[in-house]
């Protein structure tokens, strides 16, 4: 699947006139020769492959989703050499509508939406295998939903387009976020009904039924629709294909990707073309050749971990630790700490900017924490303890001195804090959304 997607990135450049310039001042993609292109089943598959392009953290995409949650929190600061003023502004929350990272993110995700809409518009004109047609339709619906989810996290209300429109209709008022949530859920529900549960090896990486249900559960968390969260997490568990990996680190290793804990995984590959996972360069300490060190872990984040929680060592590099073949020193970061996740030894890549460790956007441990959060808010604390304990127990079993206590509180506020703590230590210092709290700004295009 990785190579299939990359193979068709050239295609999207041919079809998509908005890839490099502003979204609102360009001709719509449908005015190109898309009609003559969409003739066969293979054409539709190529087009939906191209819609995945905008998900990756490649330097080509200039995707700074990670910065909006990580640098804007108190868990990391902008390190590096000061050459990315936009990252410094995001860290200080002094960003403006002209911040390059914000404008790039806007255009990137609308490009993904446009490609998804193109597939949904044009696939109706093709007659081909119904199972493949359902799958391609489900993929496009899910991808559109996911791109809109990313946009509303960063910008709040945004223009909603569910079809290709003419130029005069592109300059449209923003749609209230609540209405976009409704559209996302509708897309996810339909996608879940069309998508397969799993794929054969050649198609691993495509959106699945579980991915659609997982995104829907996350949206319901944002809506505080706790009963619906439980509905979706129950459906995910009923698929009987997801389990926690015994080794937490297997979620961040090149050799254990697309595992049983992965619900929605964004594929990256190393081809030496700036198409791989650039977090491997952006997050690597600048003391290492080729590393930028643009995200330095804070003491505050380190302090969040309980004593003997093994996830700390899996997540953060500290003084005298092995750091991908070298000994980490305090001087490697102004805070004395650096991230580990999504980084890999130089021997495994052709260049540092082209990492090939995937980004798992939704893992089964997160689904369990969705469930624990919703059950807590419904004051079903005993049930919430069960979901929470599944996540904590894995960490406990990996500790040399298993001291992580079970959470047995009967107080709702205490349980709420426990769930939030577990999400922080189990999920954070990834590119996870972390309930992004940037000032919502409309970009300058």
N, C-alpha and C positions, 0 to 999 in steps of 0.2 A: 504493500500500500504506500509506503514512503516514496518509493521510486515512481510509482504510478502518478502520485500527486505532483511530484517535482517535474515529471516528464511533461505535464500539461501546464506548467506555470508560464511557459512561452505563449501558450494558447490564450491565456487570460489577458496577456498584454495586447494581443491582437484584437481581442474582443472588447477590452475595457479601456476607454479613452480617459478614464478618471484615475488611473493608477498612479500618476505622477503629479497631477495638478489638482486644483480645487474642485470640490464636489459640486458646488452650486452653480458654477459658471461654465459647465461643460455639456456637450450634447449627450443625451441618454444613450446607454449602451445599445438599446434596441434599434437605433437608427443605423448601426453598422450592419454588416451582412449576416447578422445572426440568423435571419430567416432561412437563408440558403444553407447555413451550417447545420442547423438542426433538422436532419433528415433520417438518421438511423439511431438505433439503440446505442451504438458505440459513441456517436456524437453526444448523446445525453450523458453518458458515463464520463466522457472527457470533460464536459462542462461542469458537472458536479465535482469532479476531481479538482478542477481549477478553483472552486469555491472554498476549498480548505486552505488555500495558499495564505490567506490573511491571518490565520491563527498563530503562526509560528513566531518565535522570538528571534528570527534571523535579522542580521544587519540590513538585508534587503528590505524587510518590512518596516524597520525602524520602530519596532513595537515596544513601547515603554509602559505597558500595563503593570509590570512589576513595580515600577516606581510609585504609582498612584497609591498602592496599598502599603508598600514597604517603607519608602522614604517619608511618606506623609504620617506614618505612625511614630511612636516613640521607641521602636524596636531597632531602628537603623538610622544612620546619618549618611550624607553624601561624602564619600571619600574622594579618591582619584586625584587628578591634577588640576581641578577647577575648570576644565575645558568644556564642561556641559553646564552652562549657567542655568538652563531649564531645570536640571535635576536639583541644583542648589535651591532654586526658587520653590520647587515642589516640597523640598525638605522644610523650608522655612515658611511654607504656605503663603508665599508672596508671588505666586504664579499669576499670570494675567491671560486674557484671551489670545495674546500673541505668543505665548510660550510654545516653542516649536514642538515639544513632546506632546502637548495637548492637541495642537492642530494635526500632527501626524496621526495620532490615535483616532481622531474623528474621521479623517479621510480613509484610513486603513479599514475601519469597521464598516463604513458606508460602501466601500468597494466590495467587501464581503457580502453585504446585504444586496447590493446590485447584482452580483453574480448569482446569488441564491434566487433572487426574483426572476432573473433571466431564465434560469432553469425551470422554475415553476410556471412561468408564462409560456415557454416554448415547448415544454415536454408534452403539453396537451395536444400538440399538432402531430405527434409521432405515434405510430402504432408499433408496439413491440411487446416482448414478453411481459405479461402483467406483473409477475413477481419482481422483475428487474425495475419496471416502471414504478411500482409501489416503493421499492427500496430507494431509488433515486429521488422520488418525491419526498420521502421521509427524511433523507439526508439533507435536502435543500431546506425543508421546513425547520429542522433542528438547527442547522447552521444559521439561518436567519434569526431564529430565536436567540441563539447564543450570542451573536453579534449585537443584537439589541440589548441583551442583558449587560454586556460589557459597556455599551454606550451609556445606559441610564445610570450605571454605577458612578461613572465619571462626570456625566453632564446633567443628570436629572432628566427633565423633560427634553425630548428631541423630536425632530420631524419623523413621522411614521410613514413608510412607503411599503406597501405589500404587493406592488406591481411595478413594472417599468413605466415611467411617466415621461411626458414631453417636457422640453426645457422650461416652458413657461410655468409649469406646475412644480418645479423643483424648489423655488423660493416660497416655502410654505411655513406657517407658524409651527412652533413646537407642539407636539402632542403631550398631554399630561402623562406623567409617569404611570399613574394608575391604569390608564388605558393601554399603555404599552405592556404592562404586566398582564393584562387580560389577553392581549394578542400573543404574547409569548406562551402563556398557558395553553391557548387554543392550538398554537403551532406544535407545542410539545405533546399534547394529547393526541393530535392527529398523527404526528410523527411516530409516537409510541405504538400506534395501531398498525403502522405500515412497516416499521423497521424490524429486522431479525434480532434475535437475542444475541447471537454470536455469528462470527464469520470464519470461513476457512482461512488458512494462513496468508494467502495472497491478498486478502481484503481486510486483514486485521488493521484497525486504525480508523475504519469508517464509523460513523455514528450508529449507535445501537438503541434498542428499546430501553435498556437500562440507562443510557446517557440521557435520553429524552425524559424519562421519569425522574432522574436525578436532578436535572435542571429545573423541572417543574417543582420538585420538593424545595429547592433552594429559593425559587421565586415565592413560594408560599411562606417561607421563613421571613422574607422581606415584607410580605403582606401581613405577617402575624396571624395567618390563617392556620392555626395550630392543628385543627382536626384534619385539614387537607394535607398538611405535612405528613401526618401519620398514614393517611390513605396512600400517599405516594411511596413512602418508605416501606410500607407493607407490601406493595406491589413489587418493589425492587427486591426485597428479601424472598418473595414468592418465586422469583425467577430461578432461585437455587443454583446460581453460578458464581456468586460473590462470597469470598471469605477473606479474613484478615491474613496476610502473610505472617508466618511465624517470626520472620526477621524483618523488623521495621525498615532496615536499610535497603531491603529489596525493592522498595518503592522508588529508589533513586540510583539504582545500578543499571548500567548499560545491558548487562547480561540477564536481567530479570524484569524486563519491561513487558507491558501488556499482560500482567499477571492477574491472578484471581481477585486482587483487591482493586484493580483498575476498572472504574465505571466509565470514565470519559478521559481518554488519553490523547494528547496532541503530539503527533509524530514529528520527529526531527531526524535528519540524517547528515552524515559527514561526507560531503562530496568535494570539499575544498573550493566552494563557489559562493561563500557567504550566505548559504541557504540553511545552515545548521543552527543549533541552539547557541545564540551569542551570549547567553548568561554565563557560559563557560569563560568568556573573556571579560564581560562587564563586572562580574562578581569576584573573579580571581584577584588576589592581592596584587597590587602594583609592584610589589617587591619581586614578583615572579615575572620573567620575561613574557611580554604580551598581555599581562593582566592589567585591568584598568582600576580595580578596587573601588568601584563607584557605589558600593553598598557595604557599610561597615556596621557590624552588629554592636548594639549598645549593652552596657552593663545592666540596664533595666531589663532587657530581654533575657539575659543570662540569669538574672535573679529570679525570674518567673518560674524557673524549674525547681521542683522539689529535690531534696537531697537524694542522690543516687538514682535519679531518673536517667536512664541510659540514652534517652533521646537528645539530651543536651550534647553529648559527645558526637552523636550522629549528625547534629544540626550545625554546631558551631566549632570552629577551629580555635584552639587556645595555645598558650605558650608551651613549647616543647612537645606538642602533638605531632604525629606524622601528618603531613599536609601534601598528599599526593606525591610522595617520594622525597620530600624535603622536610626539614624540621621547622615547624612554625615558631616564630618568635613574636614577642609583643610589638616589635617595630614594624611588623607586617601590616598593621592597621593603627590608626590614631586612637582607636578605642581598645586596642589589644585583642580584638575578636574579629573573625571573618566568617562568612557563610560557607557551608560545605555542600549543600544540596545543589544538584544539577551541574556540579563541577567534576572534572575527570582528568586523569593524567595525560600529559602531552603525548605519550606514546600511543594513545588510543585515537588521536585525531590528526588530520593533516594540517590543520591550523587551529589556533585556539578559538577563533570566532565561530568555528563550525562544529560545536559539540553535537553529539548524537544521543544524549540522554533525553528522553521524552519528558514533556510536562504533563503530569496527570492532573487534570483540572478538577475532577471529581473522583475521590477514592471511596471505598466502602467504609473506611473508618469515619469519613465525613458524613456519610449517610447515617451511620449509627449516632453520630453527634447531632445531626439534624433531629433524629428521633428523640434523643435524650432532651434536647432543648424544647421540642414541642410538648413532650410529656411533662416536663417540668412546668411549663406555662399552663398546662391543663391541670396542674397540681396532682398528677399521677406519679408521685415521687418514687414509689417502689418500682414501678415499671421503668422509670427514667434511670434508676440505679442499675438495672440490668444492662441497658444499652451502654451506659457510661463505663460500667465495669468491664465489658468486653474490650474496650479500647485500653483502659488502664492495665488490665491484666496482661496484655501482650507486653507492655513496657516493663511490668513487674517481673515477668518471666525472663526478660533479657538483662535484668540488673544483676550484678555480681552480689549485691546485698539487697535482696528484694524487700524494700521497706515502704514502698508506695502503699499507703493504707487504703482499704476499701472505703468508699463513700457511703455512709449509712444514714446521713442526716434525714430528718423528717421535717426540716424547715425549708420552705420553698425558696427564700432568698439565698440561703446557704447553698442549696442545690444549684440554683442559677449561676452563682459564682463558680461552683465546681465545674459545671459544663463549660462555661466560658474559659476557665483556666485550661481545661483539657484541650479545647480547640486551639488555644494559643500555643501550647507546648507540642501538641501532636501535629499541627498544621502550619504554624507560622514559620517565618523565614523561608517561605516558598513564595510563589507569585500569587498565592491565594488572595481573594478579594479583601478579606479582613474587614468587611463592612466599610468600604472606602468612605472617608469623610473629608474629601477635598471640597473646597468651595466650588460649586457648580458654575462653570463659566461657558458661555457660548463662544466657540473659537472664531478667530479671524481667518477667513479663507482667501 
